[in-house]
Amino acid sequence: MKWNLVALVFVFALARCGLAAEFPAFSLPRAITSGPKEHLFASYYAINAWSADGRYATVLETEVQNRLPTENDVATLGVVDARDNNRFIPLTETRCWNFQEAAMAHWLGGAPEPTFIYNDLVDGKFVSVIFDMRTRSKRIVPYPVSAVSPDGKEAVCINYARLRLTRPDYGYGGSGQDARASVTWPEDDGLWLVNLETGTARLIVTIASVRDRMPQVKDPQALAYFCHTVFSRDGQQIFWLARTVENLTGQKVVRKWETTAFACKRDGSGVVRCFPDGWGGSHFNWIDGRRMVVSAMYKATVWSHVFFTVGQSDYVRLGRGLLDFDGHGVFSGDGQWLATDTYPDKLNERKLMVLRMADQAILPLGTYAVPELYREQYSRCDLHPRWRPDGKMLGFNSVHEGSRQVYVIDVAAP
């Protein structure tokens, strides 16, 4: 039995002896944005939205509803100021955004705060922009970011133009990158590691290099692509999803997806598969530098939250059957708690809950209705939970009060 699985079993045993930490006190959710315009966190779920002092949260503001945004839809990027009655402060604009990952804004821990990076379309190219809140100055990095290292010095870049073809609700409108639409397995595209100080990048894993480790396709017009990248908490590993998609004849066509989860070292070496064929993979989060949770088809049978160590096969199905769904699981900073959500059920309600890792106990935090206006595929509003780094706040997006807004739950000691 692997050491980390032994450790997990030991923790469960401690919990049964009454040594598990009590659940924190979770407040009722409160909106920190309001209409008439709509708002969402300015990044994908699990990405820290708060400045180092917890004062500012990056938020996107838009008037777009019920459709896929295009490059002509300019969104306002700003911050919510917790010290000024949650006032929204507009700072800049972007034409690289969507309702799932927003503008992929990241605070840069290695730079004097408050400084953050986000994606934009500048002079016809997808780029990232480093924005200094103190001076309101901008510095262009000639690559869009998909993930930023914990030290804020490097980022992973993927092809958002190719993603627009294969998964429109995660890509960007416009021709800001070469989509390589005629090549199924490109040798000149994949994961790029970007130096945020110099703006230079190098291709560390090509799409063609993992072809033999992925399910093969029969459609000659199929496309393989990379998406959903994230650095481990120590910054030494990168996890991502590699997918193939067939039947690419239109955005509304039902497609056949195949998903393989990979991880590699920060320099692109040591590429390993994370699941057997048929397990797929969807949403994920690191608990440390080696272990993570991923929503996957556990034993190719049921969607569940699966806990494992990269490069090993010690898969643990979390929640004892109560987390058997595809959710956006994210660990608190201390690793004791896993917050996750659900997709709409038959009542068109999304659920938010927290799992105590020590003994798999689950605390429901709420049910959030989805009005008909927000059931369109590309403009849907997933809850996309995220913890503030100090663990004292849990944030999410929701439409349960009639418009898309940002909500937080205060977390206090039990």
N, C-alpha and C positions, 0 to 999 in steps of 0.2 A: 504494500500500500504506500502511495506517495506521501512524502512528509507533509505537504500542505493539506491533503485530505485527512491525515491523522490529526493535524492541528484543528481542522474544522470540526471533526468529530469530538475532540477534546473540549472545544468551546461549547458544543451542544450539550455535552455532559455537565459542564459547569452550570449551564442554564437550568438543567433539570434539577440541580442541587440548590437552585434559588439564587445563583450568583449573577444572573443576567441583569444588565442595566435596565432600569425601569424606562418605559416609554416617556419621551419628553411630553410637555404640555403643548399641544398644537392649538393655536387660536382659530377662529373662523376666518375664512379668506376675506381679504379686503382689496379693492381695486386701487392701484396706484396710478392709473391713467383713466381718462374719461373722454366722452364724445365732445363734439359731434364727429370728429375724425376717429379712425380706428388705430389701434396700437398693438404691437407684439414685441417680445424680446428681440433684440437685434442680432441674434445668433441662434444656432441649433440648440436643441436640448442638451443638458449636461455641460455646456460651456459656461464658464463663470461670467455672469452679467454685471458683477459689482466691482467698483473700484476698490483699491486696497483698504481704504478706510470705511467701506460700506456705505458711503454717502451717495454715490451715483450708480444708477443702473442704466445700461445702454438699451435704448428702445427705438423702434422704427415706427413712423407715423405715415399713414396712407389713407386715401379715399377709395382705393380699389376694392371692389367686392365681387364675389361670385364668378371669378374668371381667373385665367392664368395671366400674371403680369407680363408685360413686354418691356423691351428696352426703352420704350417711350413713356413708361410709367415711372415718374420720378418720385421716390420716397424720401421723406425727411428723416435723417438720423440724428438723434439727440440723446439726452440723458434725463432721467427723473431724479430730482434732488430731494433726498429724504429729509434734509435739514430745512427745507423750505416748503413744507406742506405738500410734498410730492409734486412740485411744479415741473412740468415738462419744459426743458430748455433745448430748442432746436439748435443744432451745431453745423450740420452740413447736409448734403443730399447725395443720393446714389441711384444709379439705374441698373445695378447688379443686385437683385434681391428676389426673394420668393417667399411664399407663406410658410414654408417648412423650415428653411435655414436662415431666413431673413438675409442680412448682408454679411453673415459670418463674422461679426465683430468680436474681437478678442482684446482684453486688456493686456498690455505688454509688461509683464513683471520685471523684465530686465531694463526697462527705461524709466526715467523719472515720471512718477504718476502725477496727474492722470493723463495717460497716453494710451490710445487704442488703435487697432488696425481694422479695416473693413474693406470689402470689395466694391469696385465701381467700374464703370465703362468710361474710359478717357481716350479721346482721339481714336475711337473705333476699336480699342483694345481692352480686354478684361485685365484689370490691374488690382492691386491692393493699395490702400492709402493709409499711411501712419498719421494720425491726427493728434496734435498736442493741444489739450484743452486750455492750457495757460496762455499760450500765444495765438491760438486758433490757426496755427501753421500746418501745412500738409507736406508730406514727402511721399512721392510715388515709388512703389516697388512694382516692376513690370510683370508681375505674376499674381493671379488671384490666389487667396489662401483657402485651404480646406481644413487645416489644423495648424496650431501654433505650439511650439515646444514650451514646456513650463518655464524655461529661462528667458523666453521671449526673443531668442536670437535667431531661430530658424522656423520655417514653416513648410508644410507640405502643399504642393500645388497639384491639382488634377485638371482635366479638360472639361470645363463647364459647357462648352459648345457641343461636345459629344454627349454630355449628360442631358442637354436639352433635347437631343434626338431620342435618347434611350429612356429617359425618365424626366419628362418636361417639367414637372413640379419641383425639381431640384436643380435644374440647369438655369442658365440665363439667356434672355432674348438677345438677338444681335449676333454679329459675326466676330466676336472679340477674340476667338481662338480658332485654329484650324481643327474642325471636327473630325477630319480624316474619315469622312462618311463612306468612302468606297473601300476601306480596308477593315477586315474583320479583326485581325490580330496585328495591330501596328507595332513596329519595332522602334519607333521614334516617339512613343507616347506612353504614359503610365504615371508613376509617382515621381514628382520632381521635388528635390529638397532645395529650398530657397534660403539664401543667407539674407536676413532682413536688414543687415547693416550695409552690405555692398550691393544688394539687389541682383546678385548673380544666382544662377540655379544650375543643378545638374540632375540628369535623369538617373534615378537610383534603382528603379524596378520597371522594366518595360512590360507592357501587356502581353507581348509575344512570348516573353520568358516564362510565363506561367501557363501557357496554353496546354501543355501536357498534364497539368495538375488540375484541370478544370473539365467538366462535362463537355463533350464535343457537340457541335451544332451541325445540322443538315442544311439549313437555309443559307444559300450563298450570300445573301444580303444581311445576314445576322451581324451584330456588332458586339464585341467584347469591350468592357469598360470597367474603370475603377471608380469607386465612390466611398463616401463615409469613412474618412480617415481620422485617426486620433492617436496622439502620443500617450505612452504610459506615464504614470505619475512621476517617475524618475527621469523621464525624457529619453530613455535609452532604447525604447521599442516603438514601432508604429504598427497599428492594426488597421486593416481596411477590408472592404468587401470588393471582390472581383465578380462581375456578372456578365452573362451573355443574354442577349435578347433577340428573339426572332419575330417574324411577321411584322416587320417595320414598314407598314404601308400607310400609316396615319396615326395621329395622336390618340384617337379614340378606339383603336383596335385592341382587342384583348390579346395580350402578348404572352409568350412563353418565356419566363425568366428562369435562369439557373444561377445560383449564388454559391460562391466559395469564399470562406473567410481565411485571410492570410495575416501573418505578422512577420516583421523583419526587424533587424537592428536598425539603429538610426541612420547608418550609412547605406542601407539597402541590402546588406549581406544577411545570410542566415534566414532566408525566406522559408517559413513553415506553414503548412495547412493547419487550420484549427478545428475542422469538423470533417466527418466522413461525408461522402456523397449522400444527398437526400436530406441532410440536416439544414441546408440553407444557412440562414443567418440574417438578422435584421438590425436590431438596435443593441447597443453595447456600451460598456463603461468599465474602466480599469479601477480596481480597488487598491493596487499598488504597482510595482514594476513588473510583476509576473502573472498576476491573477486578474480575472475579469468576469463580468457577467454578459451574456449575449442572449437575446431572444432567438430561439432556433427550434427546429422540429426535432425535439428530443427523441432519439432512437428512430428518427424518420417517421414518427407517429403523431406526436402532439406538440403544438407550439407551447413552449415553456421558457422560463428564465433559467438559463444553464450557467452554472459557476464552474470555472475550470482554470487550469494553468496552461499558459501558452507553451506549445511544444509537447504537452503530455495529454493523456487520455483519461484523466481523472474527473470525468464530467459528473457534476452534482446537480440534480434537479431541485431548484429552490422552491420553497413554499408548500411542500408536501401536498401538491395537487391544487393548491389555491392560487398559484400564479401560472396556471396553464393557459396562457394567452400571449399574444405578441404585444409587449409593452415597452415603454421607454424607461428602462431601469437605470437609476443613477445613485451612486454611493455618496453618503455624507463624507466630509473630510476625514473623520476618524474611522470610517469604514464600519461603524456599528449599525448603520441604517441604510436600507435600500428603498428609495421612493420610486414608484412606478405608476403607470396609468394604463387605461384600456382604450380600445377603439369603441365607437358607438355600439350599443347593444340593440335589441329589438325595440326598445323604447327610445332609441336615439339619445342615450345618455352615456357619458364618459365617466369613468370612476378614477379616483386618486387614492392611493394607499401607501402605507409604509410597512416594510418588513424588518423585523429585528433579526439581524444575522445570527445572533447567538443561539436562538432556539426556534427560528422560523415563525414566530408569532407575527400576526398581521393586524394592523390597525387601519380601518377605513377612515379616510379623511373627507370624503364627500362624493356626491354624484352631480354631474354638471350636464344639463340638457343642451342639445344641439338644435337650434332653430333651423327650419328648412333652408333658409338662405345660405347657411354655412355647411351644407351637405355636398356641395359640388366638389369633385375629386381634387382639383388642382388648387382650390382656395380654401380647403378644409382647415379647421383649427384644432390640431392636436394639442393636448394639454402641455406636453413637452416640459416636464418638471426639471428643476435645477435647484441645487442647494447654494446658499451663500457660503463662501469658504469657511466662515466661523461656525457654521451649523445652526445659526440662530434665525434663519429665515429660509423658507422654501417658496420658490416662485413658479408660476405657470401662466400660460395663455388660456383664455376661455371666452366663450360667446354666450354663456348661460343667462346673462342679463340683457341679451338682445343686440349687443355689438361686440366686436373683437377688442378685448382689453387685457391688460396685464394685471395679474393678481399675486399677492403674497400671503403666506401664512407665517405668523410669528411662532418661533420655536423656543420654549423656555425649559429650564430644568424641571423635572417632575416634582 
